Amino acid sequence: MTSEIVREGRAAWSRIRQGDGTWEDWKEVGYALLEGRAIAARYARPKRVGGKGYGPAFNDWLSDNRLYVPSSERTKLFRVMEMLPAIEAWRKTLPLMRRLRMNHPSAALKNYSKATAIKPAPDCPAACLPLAAREALAPCLQLPKRPGASPFFNRLPTARRLRGCRADPYVPGAPPETA
């Protein structure tokens, strides 16, 4: 006995596999997978989703309903379904063309996470300093090339440069370190 949600999810999955899938199709597949998850959990009676017996029960349900969604896409789709109201509200703020292009769960999840993430503070401690202190540190942050170092490390400010220019023997014109 297959429910209407699972039938719609199966039809949506066939459209997605043919390349005609939309965001609405992915949501239908997601609702079908959520129902399958509930059925597998009832059948296996695990202490938690993913517990002993749940995996085989869910895989049996997937094969019985011909929903062969790859596990990486299933994981992302379950994550999207957990946050669906918030993602839907965010998608409504986007221009139509961007919404149409963003029709895969991984794209929606990645862009939603980027758009709603709290921006981290800059890594460089000098960027957090007041302007006067940055101007005083300016000679220290001009990064000369170190002989024999890779280009990546030539661009990184070191702790020695930020503590004081005079301690770094590679800063031109700085007196050598006295030990």
TORPATOR-948147 format. One record per residue: residue number from 1; x, y, z of N, C-alpha, C in turn. Coordinates in Angstrom, 2 decimals. Atoms other than C-alpha are relative to their C-alpha. Example, Ala and Ser with C-alpha at 12.3 -4.5 7.8 and 13.67 -1.06 7.14 Angstrom:
# residues 2
- k,nxx,nyy,nzz,caxx,cayy,cazz,cxx,cyy,czz
- 1,0.89,-1.19,0.00,12.30,-4.50,7.80,0.90,1.20,0.00
- 2,-0.82,-1.19,-0.06,13.67,-1.06,7.14,-0.77,1.09,0.73
//
This chain:
# residues 179
- k,nxx,nyy,nzz,caxx,cayy,cazz,cxx,cyy,czz
- 1,0.84,-1.17,0.00,0.00,0.00,0.00,0.90,1.25,0.00
- 2,-0.82,-1.20,0.16,1.63,3.21,-1.21,-0.90,1.23,0.12
- 3,0.80,-1.20,-0.20,0.39,6.60,-0.12,0.13,0.93,-1.21
- 4,-0.02,-0.99,1.09,-0.34,9.51,-2.45,1.31,0.81,0.03
- 5,-1.26,-0.76,-0.13,2.74,11.36,-1.10,1.14,-0.77,-0.65
- 6,-1.08,0.82,0.57,5.01,8.47,-2.09,-0.17,-0.10,-1.51
- 7,0.22,0.05,1.45,3.39,8.19,-5.55,0.45,1.30,-0.66
- 8,-0.44,-1.29,0.55,3.94,11.92,-6.14,1.52,0.13,0.06
- 9,-1.46,-0.04,-0.13,7.50,11.61,-4.87,0.69,-0.86,-1.04
- 10,-0.57,0.88,1.02,8.18,8.70,-7.22,-0.08,0.66,-1.38
- 11,0.16,-0.69,1.29,6.81,10.68,-10.20,0.98,1.18,-0.09
- 12,-0.94,-1.13,0.00,8.88,13.71,-9.18,1.44,-0.49,-0.19
- 13,-1.34,0.53,0.14,12.01,11.54,-8.88,0.28,-0.41,-1.45
- 14,-0.22,0.36,1.41,11.52,10.23,-12.43,0.20,1.26,-0.85
- 15,-0.23,-1.25,0.72,11.25,13.83,-13.71,1.40,0.55,0.27
- 16,-1.34,-0.48,-0.35,14.43,14.75,-11.84,1.06,-0.80,-0.74
- 17,-0.98,0.85,0.70,16.30,11.78,-13.33,0.05,0.29,-1.48
- 18,0.03,-0.33,1.43,15.20,12.83,-16.82,0.55,1.39,-0.28
- 19,-0.58,-1.33,0.18,16.61,16.31,-16.21,-1.02,1.12,0.00
- 20,1.05,-1.02,0.00,13.28,18.13,-15.95,-0.42,0.39,1.42
- 21,0.37,-0.24,-1.38,13.31,18.46,-12.16,-0.01,1.46,0.39
- 22,0.11,-1.36,-0.54,12.27,21.62,-10.36,0.15,-0.08,1.51
- 23,-0.06,-0.05,-1.45,12.47,22.76,-6.76,-1.22,-0.70,0.61
- 24,1.21,0.65,-0.49,8.88,21.58,-6.28,0.12,-1.51,-0.07
- 25,-0.23,1.45,0.11,9.87,18.10,-7.52,0.88,-0.49,1.14
- 26,-0.89,0.40,-1.10,12.70,17.96,-4.98,-0.75,0.00,1.32
- 27,0.78,-0.03,-1.24,10.27,18.95,-2.23,-0.92,-1.22,0.08
- 28,0.86,1.20,0.00,7.89,16.15,-3.27,0.79,-1.24,0.34
- 29,-0.87,1.14,-0.33,10.76,13.66,-3.17,0.35,0.05,1.49
- 30,-0.31,-0.14,-1.42,11.68,15.05,0.25,-1.14,-0.44,0.89
- 31,1.15,0.43,-0.80,8.16,14.57,1.60,-0.16,-1.52,-0.06
- 32,0.09,1.46,0.13,8.15,11.00,0.25,1.07,-0.68,0.85
- 33,-1.09,0.58,-0.80,11.53,10.29,1.89,-0.30,0.13,1.50
- 34,0.36,-0.15,-1.41,10.26,11.68,5.20,-1.04,-1.04,0.40
- 35,0.98,1.05,-0.30,7.30,9.33,5.01,0.68,-1.36,0.06
- 36,-0.74,1.26,-0.03,9.65,6.46,4.19,0.83,-0.15,1.26
- 37,-0.78,0.03,-1.23,11.82,7.39,7.14,-0.90,-0.38,1.18
- 38,0.94,0.31,-1.09,8.78,7.27,9.44,-0.44,-1.46,-0.06
- 39,0.41,1.40,0.15,7.68,3.91,8.04,1.12,-0.93,0.43
- 40,-1.15,0.84,-0.37,11.18,2.44,8.42,0.23,0.04,1.51
- 41,-0.18,-0.10,-1.45,11.41,3.74,11.99,-1.08,-0.80,0.74
- 42,1.06,0.80,-0.63,8.03,2.17,12.86,0.28,-1.48,-0.14
- 43,-0.24,1.42,0.27,9.04,-1.11,11.27,1.19,-0.51,0.83
- 44,-1.22,0.46,-0.69,12.52,-1.32,12.85,-0.04,0.28,1.49
- 45,0.08,-0.42,-1.40,11.61,0.34,16.16,1.38,0.27,0.61
- 46,-1.32,-0.30,-0.59,15.11,1.77,16.70,-0.15,1.05,1.10
- 47,0.02,-1.03,-1.04,15.97,3.95,19.67,0.16,1.39,-0.61
- 48,-0.18,-1.27,0.72,16.92,6.68,17.16,0.06,-0.31,-1.49
- 49,-0.12,0.20,1.44,16.88,7.20,13.40,1.46,-0.32,-0.28
- 50,-1.37,0.44,0.27,19.93,5.38,12.13,0.42,-1.10,0.96
- 51,-0.32,1.06,-0.95,19.81,2.88,14.99,-0.07,-1.37,-0.66
- 52,-0.04,1.37,0.51,20.04,-0.89,14.61,-1.34,-0.36,-0.64
- 53,1.20,0.43,0.71,17.56,-2.18,12.05,-0.62,1.08,-0.88
- 54,0.59,-1.08,0.79,16.65,1.26,10.67,0.56,0.01,-1.42
- 55,-0.64,-0.06,1.33,19.15,1.22,7.78,-0.55,-1.03,-0.97
- 56,0.57,1.00,0.91,18.02,-2.09,6.29,-1.48,0.23,-0.29
- 57,1.43,-0.25,0.21,14.36,-1.15,6.79,-0.20,1.16,-0.98
- 58,0.13,-1.15,0.90,14.82,2.21,5.06,0.45,-0.37,-1.41
- 59,-0.46,0.44,1.33,16.82,0.64,2.20,-1.04,-0.88,-0.68
- 60,1.08,0.83,0.57,14.05,-1.94,1.72,-1.14,0.87,-0.48
- 61,1.08,-0.91,0.40,11.48,0.86,1.63,0.39,0.74,-1.28
- 62,-0.46,-0.71,1.21,13.58,2.78,-0.93,-0.10,-0.89,-1.24
- 63,0.05,0.88,1.17,13.88,-0.24,-3.22,-1.44,-0.41,-0.34
- 64,1.40,0.33,0.27,10.18,-1.18,-2.82,-0.70,1.13,-0.74
- 65,0.66,-1.16,0.60,9.19,2.35,-3.85,0.80,0.60,-1.15
- 66,-0.84,-0.42,1.13,11.91,2.70,-6.52,0.44,1.47,0.11
- 67,-0.55,-1.33,-0.23,13.30,5.88,-4.98,1.50,-0.16,0.25
- 68,-1.44,0.25,-0.11,16.98,5.30,-5.68,0.76,1.32,0.03
- 69,-0.68,-1.29,-0.16,18.15,8.72,-4.49,1.36,-0.29,0.64
- 70,-1.31,0.23,-0.60,21.92,8.68,-3.86,0.07,0.53,1.44
- 71,0.00,-0.33,-1.43,22.77,8.87,-0.17,0.46,1.43,0.28
- 72,-0.45,-1.38,-0.25,24.62,12.21,-0.43,-1.13,0.99,-0.28
- 73,1.13,-0.87,0.30,21.59,13.82,-2.07,-1.12,-0.17,1.03
- 74,1.02,0.26,-1.03,19.27,12.15,0.45,0.33,0.76,1.27
- 75,-0.42,-0.69,-1.22,21.30,13.58,3.33,-0.28,1.49,-0.10
- 76,0.24,-1.44,0.18,21.16,17.10,1.91,-1.49,0.29,-0.07
- 77,1.44,-0.21,0.11,17.48,16.73,1.11,-0.67,-0.09,1.36
- 78,0.54,0.07,-1.36,16.70,15.63,4.67,0.33,1.28,0.77
- 79,-0.40,-1.25,-0.67,18.62,18.67,5.93,-0.87,1.17,-0.49
- 80,0.86,-1.05,0.55,16.65,20.94,3.58,-1.41,-0.13,0.55
- 81,1.37,0.20,-0.47,13.37,19.39,4.70,-0.13,0.41,1.47
- 82,0.04,-0.44,-1.39,14.28,20.10,8.35,-0.14,1.51,0.09
- 83,-0.02,-1.46,-0.03,14.77,23.78,7.52,-0.89,0.60,-1.09
- 84,0.77,-0.42,1.16,12.17,24.04,4.75,-0.73,1.34,0.17
- 85,0.67,-1.30,-0.10,10.08,26.95,6.12,0.97,1.18,-0.11
- 86,-0.98,-1.08,0.05,13.18,29.10,6.60,0.59,0.14,-1.40
- 87,-0.56,-0.04,1.35,14.62,28.16,3.20,-1.03,0.56,-0.98
- 88,1.05,-0.52,0.88,11.28,28.84,1.50,-0.15,1.51,0.17
- 89,0.10,-1.44,-0.23,11.06,32.27,3.14,1.18,0.73,-0.62
- 90,-1.19,-0.61,0.60,14.63,33.03,2.03,-0.10,-0.01,-1.52
- 91,0.11,0.10,1.46,13.94,31.81,-1.53,-0.96,1.05,-0.56
- 92,0.96,-1.01,0.47,10.99,34.22,-1.80,0.64,1.37,-0.16
- 93,-0.68,-1.30,0.11,13.42,37.12,-1.36,0.91,0.06,-1.23
- 94,-0.91,0.05,1.14,15.47,36.01,-4.38,-0.71,0.37,-1.30
- 95,0.58,-0.24,1.32,14.93,37.14,-7.98,-0.44,-1.32,-0.64
- 96,0.58,1.20,0.62,12.95,34.70,-10.13,1.05,-0.86,-0.69
- 97,-0.99,0.79,0.75,15.87,33.66,-12.35,0.94,-0.76,0.95
- 98,-0.88,0.68,-0.95,18.05,32.84,-9.34,-0.73,-1.16,0.66
- 99,0.79,1.09,-0.59,15.25,30.79,-7.79,-0.10,-1.17,-0.96
- 100,0.13,1.08,0.99,14.82,28.84,-11.03,1.30,-0.77,-0.17
- 101,-1.30,0.67,0.13,18.55,28.10,-11.24,0.33,-0.84,1.23
- 102,-0.33,0.68,-1.26,18.72,27.01,-7.60,-1.06,-1.05,0.30
- 103,1.07,0.99,-0.16,16.58,23.90,-7.92,0.50,-1.33,0.55
- 104,-0.54,1.23,-0.58,18.86,21.29,-6.30,0.20,0.21,1.49
- 105,-0.13,-0.18,-1.46,18.95,20.67,-2.53,1.38,0.48,0.43
- 106,-1.34,-0.42,-0.42,22.73,21.05,-2.30,0.25,1.47,-0.34
- 107,-0.16,-1.40,0.37,22.65,24.39,-4.16,-0.80,0.89,0.94
- 108,0.84,-0.79,-0.90,19.79,25.68,-2.02,0.61,0.05,1.39
- 109,-0.57,0.06,-1.34,21.44,24.53,1.20,1.28,0.82,0.09
- 110,-1.26,-0.75,0.01,24.84,25.99,0.27,-0.26,1.50,-0.04
- 111,0.27,-1.42,0.12,23.44,29.36,-0.78,-0.77,0.55,1.19
- 112,0.72,-0.44,-1.19,21.05,29.56,2.17,0.97,0.15,1.17
- 113,-0.98,-0.07,-1.08,23.89,28.81,4.58,0.90,1.21,-0.15
- 114,-0.85,-1.18,0.25,26.05,31.47,2.93,-0.74,1.28,0.32
- 115,0.77,-1.23,-0.15,23.29,34.06,3.00,-0.36,0.28,1.45
- 116,0.45,-0.21,-1.37,22.31,33.52,6.63,1.10,-0.18,1.03
- 117,-1.10,0.24,-0.94,25.71,32.78,8.16,0.48,1.31,0.61
- 118,-0.61,-1.14,-0.66,27.26,35.14,10.66,1.42,0.09,-0.55
- 119,-1.32,-0.18,0.60,30.35,36.59,9.06,1.07,-0.07,1.09
- 120,-1.05,0.10,-1.02,33.49,35.56,11.00,0.88,1.25,-0.01
- 121,-0.94,-1.12,-0.10,35.95,38.17,12.21,1.21,-0.30,-0.88
- 122,-1.17,0.25,0.83,39.01,38.62,10.00,1.07,-0.74,0.80
- 123,-1.04,0.79,-0.65,41.90,36.27,10.74,1.15,0.87,0.51
- 124,-1.15,-0.82,-0.33,44.53,38.98,10.84,-0.30,0.89,1.20
- 125,0.30,-0.83,-1.16,44.69,40.59,14.29,0.16,1.49,-0.29
- 126,-0.20,-1.41,0.31,45.88,43.85,12.72,-1.26,0.64,-0.55
- 127,1.22,-0.56,0.57,42.52,44.27,10.94,-0.98,0.42,1.09
- 128,0.89,-0.32,-1.11,40.79,44.45,14.32,0.46,1.22,0.79
- 129,-0.56,-1.12,-0.75,42.99,47.28,15.57,-0.57,1.33,-0.48
- 130,0.41,-1.33,0.45,42.05,50.97,15.51,0.95,0.52,-1.07
- 131,-0.76,-0.54,1.13,43.31,53.05,12.60,1.39,0.45,0.41
- 132,-1.32,-0.49,-0.42,46.17,54.66,14.55,0.96,-1.16,0.23
- 133,-0.86,1.16,-0.25,47.50,51.27,15.64,0.36,-0.69,-1.31
- 134,-0.31,0.62,1.30,47.23,49.92,12.07,1.07,0.79,-0.73
- 135,-1.02,-0.82,0.65,49.23,52.87,10.78,1.36,-0.23,0.63
- 136,-1.27,0.26,-0.67,51.91,52.19,13.41,0.55,-1.36,-0.40
- 137,-0.45,1.34,0.39,52.02,48.52,12.34,0.24,-0.13,-1.50
- 138,-0.10,0.10,1.46,52.08,49.30,8.61,1.34,-0.54,-0.47
- 139,-1.27,0.56,0.47,55.84,48.67,8.21,0.11,-1.50,0.29
- 140,-0.07,1.42,-0.36,55.41,45.31,9.93,-0.83,-0.86,-0.93
- 141,0.90,0.78,0.83,52.59,44.24,7.65,0.38,0.01,-1.47
- 142,-0.51,0.05,1.37,54.46,44.99,4.43,0.89,-1.23,-0.05
- 143,-0.63,1.31,-0.08,55.54,41.49,3.74,1.09,-0.16,-1.04
- 144,-1.07,0.25,0.95,58.95,41.13,2.15,0.09,-1.49,-0.28
- 145,-0.16,1.41,0.35,59.80,37.90,0.40,1.13,-0.60,0.81
- 146,-1.04,0.72,-0.73,61.72,35.42,2.46,0.73,-0.90,-0.99
- 147,-0.73,0.84,0.94,64.49,33.64,0.60,-0.36,-1.47,0.20
- 148,0.26,1.43,-0.03,63.54,30.08,-0.28,-1.38,-0.40,0.49
- 149,1.34,0.34,-0.48,59.97,30.29,1.08,-0.97,-0.07,-1.17
- 150,0.99,0.11,1.06,56.94,29.35,-0.97,-0.79,1.31,-0.10
- 151,0.75,-1.25,0.16,54.80,32.19,-2.39,-1.15,0.12,1.00
- 152,1.11,-0.06,-0.95,51.94,31.25,-0.05,0.48,0.59,1.33
- 153,-0.48,-0.45,-1.29,54.03,31.78,3.08,0.59,1.41,-0.06
- 154,-0.50,-1.36,0.11,55.48,35.03,1.74,-1.10,1.02,0.24
- 155,1.10,-0.96,-0.16,52.02,36.61,1.98,-0.57,0.01,1.41
- 156,0.61,0.09,-1.31,51.17,35.56,5.53,0.70,0.88,1.02
- 157,-0.64,-0.74,-1.07,51.77,37.99,8.40,0.34,-0.96,1.13
- 158,-0.38,0.90,-1.08,53.69,36.18,11.10,-0.21,0.69,1.33
- 159,0.17,-0.57,-1.33,53.31,36.66,14.81,1.16,0.93,0.33
- 160,-1.15,-0.86,-0.26,56.82,38.11,14.92,-0.20,1.37,-0.63
- 161,0.21,-1.28,0.66,55.84,40.81,12.44,-1.02,0.83,0.75
- 162,1.04,-0.74,-0.69,52.79,41.72,14.45,0.45,0.44,1.39
- 163,-0.50,-0.41,-1.32,54.68,41.84,17.78,0.92,1.20,-0.11
- 164,-0.93,-1.11,0.15,57.29,44.22,16.45,0.93,-0.24,-1.16
- 165,-0.79,0.14,1.20,59.23,44.86,13.28,1.44,-0.36,0.31
- 166,-1.43,0.15,-0.27,62.64,44.88,14.93,0.37,-1.45,0.29
- 167,-0.31,1.39,-0.34,62.37,41.22,15.98,0.13,-0.87,-1.24
- 168,-0.01,0.82,1.21,62.11,40.03,12.37,1.22,0.33,-0.83
- 169,-1.21,-0.28,0.76,65.47,39.70,10.59,-0.26,0.20,-1.49
- 170,0.28,-0.12,1.43,63.73,39.65,7.19,-0.61,1.34,-0.37
- 171,0.52,-1.32,0.30,62.28,43.15,7.49,1.18,0.89,-0.40
- 172,-1.15,-0.80,0.44,64.60,45.41,5.45,0.23,1.19,0.95
- 173,-0.35,-1.14,-0.84,66.42,47.95,7.58,-0.18,-0.25,1.48
- 174,0.17,0.27,-1.42,65.58,46.26,10.88,1.30,-0.51,0.58
- 175,-1.22,0.50,-0.62,68.45,45.68,13.30,-0.14,-1.48,0.29
- 176,0.08,1.45,-0.28,69.31,42.01,13.85,-0.42,-0.25,1.44
- 177,0.47,0.41,-1.32,67.85,40.16,16.81,1.19,-0.16,0.93
- 178,-1.05,0.25,-0.98,69.95,40.18,19.95,-0.51,-1.00,0.98
- 179,0.49,1.09,-0.85,69.69,37.03,21.94,0.60,0.05,1.36
//
